[in-house]
Amino acid sequence: MRLCDRLRFCGRFENLMGCATLAFLKRKIRPEICVGVFFAGAAAAILQAGDEGPKFRDLKLPIERYDDGSVRSQIVAGSAVVPPDGKVTASAVRLEFYGRDGKIEALMTTDSCELDREGGRISSSAEVRLERSGFVLTGSGFEFDARDQLVKVFENVRVELDRPLRIKAPEQGETGRASPGEAKPAGGKDSR
């Protein structure tokens, strides 16, 4: 089998390097050609992978931890692209929020999102659902700040409560507003 036949037969990057090394050892080609074949194979592998980074299935990635090391919040994704630098792009996403006892206190689901690992933020323009004991919040587009444990939902926000709100009515004379004549000018002096 000639060298060019071996290179065609190998096909994959790892095997291509092995064939080129074998040919070099048999001294059928010059070392410069082996180096050229190596770099051509490396370039092909990099272009094939793209700038995206490795792809994962069923990814679990802790976002924030308590002082004792237990998980405070984590992202669980059906699939994700994790570049070496930059934002993680995930789909079929579930964000789990844990209490100190290790039990899930809240659960957020969305079709897709981006995780900024450096900034500790997760954002998406997709539909979102946040479930916690006593209520369900739904909407479109959100941002979660892991450091502050703050979730902002931007559009079509709807909240469903398991129980009615108890709003305390103001007592007699309490309206929460200033009575006429009680207001004072900004300077603090009465203008009467």
N, C-alpha and C positions, 0 to 999 in steps of 0.2 A: 504494500500500500504506500503510495507516494505521500509526501508531506501535505500537499494541497488537498488530497483526498481525506487525510486524517483530520485536517482542520474543518473541512465540510462535515465530516462524520461526527465530530465532537459536538459542535453546535452551541453548547452552553459555555458561559464565561469561565467557570472553574476548569472544565475539560479543555477549553481552548488554551488556557495557560499550561496545563499539563502536556498537551501535544507540542506546544512551542518549546517547552523545556526539554522534552524528549528529543525533538529534532536538534536542539542546540547540543545536547549531550552526545548525540551521534555525529555531531559536527557536519551536518548536512547544510546548515545555514549559518550565516554570520551572527554574532551576538547582537549587533545593532538591530537586526530584523526581529530577533526575539523580544528586545525591549520595545520595539515599535508595535509588535503584536500584543504585548502585555498592555501597553497604554491604550491601544485601540479597543481591546476587550474591556478595560476598566472604564473607558469613556462610554462604551455601549451599555454597560451595566448601570452606570450613573444615569444616563439618559432614560433607560428603561424604568428605573425607580422614580425619576422625576424629582422635582424639588419638594414634593409633598412630605416625604418621610415615610417611615414604616406604617403599614396598616395593621390594625388589631381587631379582633372579634371578641365580644364579651369582656370588655375592658372594665376593670374596677380601679379607680384612681382616687385615693384620699385627697381631699382639698384642704381641710383644716383639721387640726388635732387639738385635744385638750392638753393641759400642762402635763398630765400623767402619761401622755402618749396615745391615749385611746382616740378613736376616730370621732370627730365632731360632725363632719359632713364629707360625703364622697359622691363621685359621679360614677354611674354604672351605664355603659353604652353598649348597644348591640354591635356597633362598629365605630372605629375611630381612626383618624390619621394623626400621628404624633410626630411632627417635625422636630429636629434637634433644637431649633430656635423658633419661637413664634407661637401661634395659637393652635391648640388642639381642636380639630373639627370632628364632632361626634354626631351620630344619628341613633335613633331609638334610645333616647336618653332618660335616665331616672336619676334624680338627685335625692340622696337620702340624708336626713338630718337626725343625728343621734343625741340622746340625753347622756348625762354622765353615767347612768346605769347601763348604757350600751343598747338600749331599746330605741327603735325608730320613733321619733316624735313627729316628724313631718316628712312628706314625700311629694316631690315635684316631678312632673313628667312633661316631656316635649319631644317633638319629632327630631329636631336638630338644634345644635348650639355650638358656640365657640368658647373655649376655655383659654383665658390668658393666664398662664402659670405664674408669670412674674408678678402681675398685678393682683392675682387672686380674684379675678372676675370671670363670671360666666354670662354670656349674653346670647340673645336669639331674637329673631323677628317672627318666629313660628308661634303657633298656639301653645299655651301653657296651662297646666292644671296643678294647683298646690292644695294638698289635703293635709289637714291637721285635725286633731280631736276638737270637734265642735263646729268646724266650718270647712268649706271648700271654696277656693278662689280660682276663677278661670279668666283668661284674657289672651291678648295677642302681644307678643314682644315683651321681653323682660330682661332685667339685668340683676345678677346676684353678686353681692360683694361679700366674699368669704370672711374677710377680716372683721367687718362690722355685723355680719350675719343679717344683712338687709336685702330684701327682695323688692324690686320695683317692677310693676306690671304697667305697660304703657297704654294699651288700647283695649276697648271692649271688655272692661273689667266687670266681673260679676261675682258677688259673694253670696253664698248660701250658708245660712246658719242652721244648726240642728235644733236650737231652742230660740224662742223669741228674745229680743233685746229687752232689758229692763231699764227703762229710762226714768230716772227720778224726776218728778215734776218739781219745779221751784216752789218753795214755801211762799205763803202769803206775803206780798210786798217784795219778794226777790224775783226780779226779772232778768238780772244779769246786765241790765242797761242802766246808764246814769239817768237819774230823774232830771227833769228840767230845772235849771238853776244850780245843779251840782257841778256842771262842767266849768272848768277854769281855763283861761287862755294858756297857751304854751309857755309863756314866761313864768307861770306859777302865781301871778297876782290876779286878784279878782278885779274885773273891769267895771263893776257896778259903782 
